[in-house]
Amino acid sequence: MTTFTSSLPDKLLQDLDKTSKELKLPKNKLIEKALELFLDEIQKAKYAKSFKRAAKDKDIMAMAEEGMADYYKMLQDFDKEIDGKN
């Protein structure tokens, strides 16, 4: 594990200290978890942005719709196969 040193505003450090005591967690573990959650939210936001951008692209939408039609046909075929076995 690598050591990281940073400066934080006094108020944030006070809140960190208080929360650390309340949760009975070391400050570094609390910071680690908070950073993991924050970075995960950033990743989700990137995905959401890319999906919104893709939704405006006519070619991508056509491919998605075509793929959904194929998937729907596969489900219908599967249902027929299951019904035939019963």
C-alpha positions as CSV (number, residue, x, y, z in Angstrom):
1,M,0.0,0.0,0.0
2,T,1.3,3.5,-0.8
3,T,1.2,6.4,1.6
4,F,-0.6,9.5,0.4
5,T,-0.3,12.9,2.1
6,S,-2.7,15.7,1.4
7,S,-4.1,19.0,2.9
8,L,-7.7,19.3,3.7
9,P,-9.8,22.2,5.0
10,D,-10.1,22.3,8.8
11,K,-13.9,21.9,8.7
12,L,-13.6,18.7,6.6
13,L,-10.9,17.3,8.9
14,Q,-13.2,18.0,11.9
15,D,-16.1,16.3,10.2
16,L,-13.8,13.4,9.3
17,D,-12.6,13.1,12.9
18,K,-16.2,13.2,14.3
19,T,-17.5,10.6,11.8
20,S,-14.5,8.4,12.4
21,K,-15.2,8.3,16.1
22,E,-19.0,7.8,15.6
23,L,-18.4,4.9,13.2
24,K,-15.4,3.6,15.1
25,L,-13.5,3.4,11.9
26,P,-9.9,4.7,11.3
27,K,-9.9,7.9,9.3
28,N,-7.9,6.3,6.5
29,K,-10.5,3.6,6.1
30,L,-13.3,6.2,6.0
31,I,-11.4,8.2,3.4
32,E,-10.7,5.1,1.4
33,K,-14.4,4.1,1.4
34,A,-15.6,7.6,0.6
35,L,-13.1,7.8,-2.3
36,E,-14.2,4.4,-3.7
37,L,-17.8,5.5,-3.6
38,F,-17.1,8.8,-5.2
39,L,-15.0,7.3,-8.0
40,D,-17.8,4.7,-8.6
41,E,-20.3,7.5,-9.0
42,I,-18.0,9.3,-11.5
43,Q,-17.8,6.1,-13.5
44,K,-21.6,5.7,-13.5
45,A,-22.0,9.3,-14.6
46,K,-19.6,8.6,-17.5
47,Y,-21.7,5.6,-18.6
48,A,-24.9,7.6,-18.3
49,K,-23.4,10.4,-20.5
50,S,-22.2,7.9,-23.1
51,F,-25.7,6.3,-23.2
52,K,-27.3,9.7,-23.6
53,R,-24.9,10.5,-26.4
54,A,-25.5,7.2,-28.1
55,A,-29.3,7.7,-27.9
56,K,-28.9,10.7,-30.2
57,D,-26.9,8.7,-32.8
58,K,-29.3,7.3,-35.4
59,D,-26.9,4.5,-36.5
60,I,-26.3,3.3,-32.9
61,M,-30.1,3.3,-32.3
62,A,-30.7,1.3,-35.4
63,M,-28.2,-1.3,-34.4
64,A,-29.7,-1.5,-30.9
65,E,-33.2,-1.9,-32.3
66,E,-32.0,-4.6,-34.7
67,G,-30.3,-6.4,-31.8
68,M,-33.4,-6.2,-29.7
69,A,-35.5,-7.6,-32.5
70,D,-33.0,-10.5,-32.8
71,Y,-33.1,-11.0,-29.0
72,Y,-36.9,-11.0,-29.0
73,K,-36.9,-13.7,-31.7
74,M,-34.5,-15.8,-29.7
75,L,-36.8,-15.5,-26.7
76,Q,-39.8,-16.5,-28.8
77,D,-37.9,-19.5,-30.2
78,F,-36.9,-20.5,-26.6
79,D,-40.5,-20.3,-25.4
80,K,-41.6,-22.5,-28.3
81,E,-38.8,-25.0,-27.4
82,I,-39.9,-25.0,-23.7
83,D,-43.5,-25.4,-24.6
84,G,-42.7,-28.4,-26.9
85,K,-41.0,-30.1,-24.0
86,N,-44.0,-29.8,-21.6
